Amino acid sequence: MVEKKKVDVNETPVKAKTVAKTKEERHKSAMPQRIIAIVFWLLAFACEIAAILVLNKTLYVGDAQKQMIWLIGLLVADLILVIIGSQFWKKGNDIDPASEKNKAKYFLQNQMGLIVSVICFFPIILLLLNNKDLDKKTKRIVTAVAAVALLIAGLFSADWNPMSEEEYKKTVADYSTTEIYWTRFGHSYHTSKDCPSLSRTTENNLFHGSITEALEAGRNDPCDFCVDQS
């Protein structure tokens, strides 16, 4: 069995009650993440526009072979930029979640990455399907690439387990004096370093700190083992 150790986030464990940040403070902290997300999304949208120009030959890049290469390259760049932007956006939501009181805002804020994914790929898929002048081989391959890119972007950009403002406040209040543990690649937070699910976690992959730090790290799912033992 691999020896398990813990790695501090702030060099010292939680010894005092967690000071909950106000909504305004969290909104301000999340703003840089959201701005970066928007920048990446705008770059992704620019790639889509460039791909449409290449598709319509408004931007001429060469013969059918070169056109296909350019289209695929722009779609791949579009995909990468959309996913990166979505991760920054979700990070902002981890810091400053939306309230469930406004259902529309709650959905839009949490699923903005998914919406952007559709905006950045669905229009060009429609144009590809309706383009009668495009080489058949190019049309078939590029359409498939665009469809797969939309699927991947949607899967990675959607927030499958969003936390609401109400859940955030309750969780912080419930675990304000508890030392919390989480791993580098996991999605859950743990209330005990002796949790069975952490038995094989190595030193470099185990962190601990306040519940606020765990939530801001995107660990908003309580470990089932820890909940059962509490």
FENFENJO-V932203 format. One record per backbone hydrogen bond with DSSP energy under -0.5 kcal/mol. CO is the residue of the C=O (numbers start at 1). NH is the residue of the N-H. Records with the same first field share a line. If there is no record, write none. Layout:
# FENFENJO-V932203
CO->NH  NH
This chain:
# FENFENJO-V932203
3->5
7->208
13->15
18->20
22->26
23->27
24->28
25->29
26->30
27->31
28->32
30->34
31->35
32->36
33->37
34->38
35->39
36->40
37->41
38->42
39->43
40->44
41->45
42->46
43->47
44->48
45->49
46->50
47->51
48->52
49->53
50->54
51->55
52->56
53->58  59
54->57
58->60
63->67
64->68
65->69
66->70
67->71
68->72
69->73
70->74
71->75
72->76
73->77
74->78
75->79
76->80
77->81
78->82
79->83
80->84
81->85
82->86
83->87
84->88
85->89
86->90
87->91
88->92
89->93
90->94
91->95
92->96
98->165
99->102
101->103
102->106
103->107
104->108
105->109
106->110
107->111
109->112
111->115
112->116
113->117
114->118
115->119
116->120
117->121
118->121  122
121->125
122->126
123->127
124->128
125->129
126->130
127->131
128->131
130->132
135->139
136->140
137->141
138->142
139->143
140->144
141->145
142->146
143->147
144->148
145->149
146->150
147->151
148->152
149->153
150->154
151->155
152->156
153->157
154->158
158->160
159->162
164->168
165->169
166->170
167->171
168->172
169->173
170->174
171->175
173->176
175->178
176->18
180->209
181->190
182->207
187->221
189->223
190->181
192->195
195->198
196->199
198->201
202->205
203->206
205->184
206->7
207->182
208->9
209->180
210->214
211->215
212->216
213->217
214->219
215->218
218->220
220->222
221->189
223->227
224->228
225->229
226->230
